[in-house]
């Protein structure tokens, strides 16, 4: 029943509106690449950021998966859509919104 309820919440189907399934979002690092200048390290849930030189970035970047800012725009919209259908923790949503704003600011948008 649990997978159906999660799918129901995602697709706005009836029957699971009262079910609350806690989902943990880890405070993972996220990097904004700045070309030859290196990168900026940010985190999903905590504020602040760390500038990395190109050599620091090169030392940690092997095996990483990257996505463009437009993909992150889509991800932000999907999180917003999901939270409009199910109850999301306010502090987590606020932290994600702050991260999204920092990414946009780094990109000059």
C-alpha positions in Angstrom: 0.0 0.0 0.0 2.8 2.4 0.7 4.2 2.7 -2.8 0.7 3.3 -4.2 0.2 6.1 -1.6 3.4 7.8 -2.6 2.5 7.5 -6.3 -1.0 8.8 -5.4 0.5 11.8 -3.6 2.6 12.6 -6.6 -0.2 12.3 -9.1 -2.9 13.8 -6.9 -5.0 10.6 -6.7 -7.5 10.2 -3.9 -7.1 7.8 -1.0 -3.8 8.9 0.6 -4.5 12.5 1.5 -4.2 11.9 5.2 -1.0 9.7 5.0 2.2 11.4 6.0 5.4 9.7 5.0 8.5 11.4 6.4 11.1 11.9 3.7 14.6 13.0 4.8 16.5 15.4 2.7 20.2 15.2 3.5 22.3 18.3 3.6 24.3 17.3 0.6 26.8 19.6 -1.1 26.0 21.2 -4.4 28.5 22.9 -6.6 28.2 25.8 -9.0 31.0 25.6 -11.5 32.8 28.9 -12.4 35.1 27.6 -15.2 38.8 28.5 -14.7 37.9 30.2 -11.4 36.9 27.0 -9.8 33.6 26.4 -8.1 31.3 27.4 -5.2 30.2 24.8 -2.7 26.7 25.2 -1.3 24.5 22.8 0.7 20.8 21.9 0.4 19.8 22.8 4.0 22.5 25.0 5.6 23.4 28.5 4.6 26.8 29.7 3.6 29.0 28.8 0.8 32.7 28.0 0.2 34.7 29.1 -2.8 36.9 26.4 -4.3 40.0 27.0 -6.5 40.2 25.2 -9.8 42.7 22.7 -8.3 40.5 22.1 -5.3 37.5 21.5 -7.6 39.6 19.2 -9.9 40.6 17.1 -6.8 37.0 16.4 -5.8 35.1 16.5 -9.0 35.9 13.1 -10.6 32.8 11.0 -10.8 30.3 13.8 -10.1 27.1 14.2 -12.0 26.2 17.7 -13.2 23.0 19.3 -14.3 22.4 22.7 -15.8 20.6 25.5 -14.1 17.5 25.1 -16.3 17.3 21.5 -15.0 17.5 22.9 -11.5 14.7 25.3 -12.4 12.6 22.3 -13.3 13.5 20.5 -10.1 12.5 23.6 -8.1 9.1 23.7 -9.8 8.6 19.9 -9.2 9.4 20.4 -5.5 6.9 23.3 -5.4 4.2 21.3 -7.2 4.8 18.3 -4.8 4.5 20.6 -1.7 1.3 22.0 -3.0 -0.2 18.5 -3.0 1.3 17.1 0.3 2.5 18.7 3.5 6.2 19.7 3.3 8.3 20.8 6.3 8.4 24.6 6.2 12.0 24.8 7.2 13.1 22.4 4.5 11.1 24.2 1.8 12.6 27.5 3.1 16.2 26.1 3.0 15.6 24.7 -0.5 14.3 28.1 -1.7 17.4 29.8 -0.2 19.7 27.4 -2.0 17.8 28.1 -5.3 18.2 31.8 -4.8 21.9 31.4 -4.2 22.3 29.4 -7.4 20.4 32.0 -9.4 22.6 34.8 -7.9 25.8 32.9 -8.7 24.5 32.6 -12.3 23.7 36.3 -12.4 20.0 35.7 -12.8 
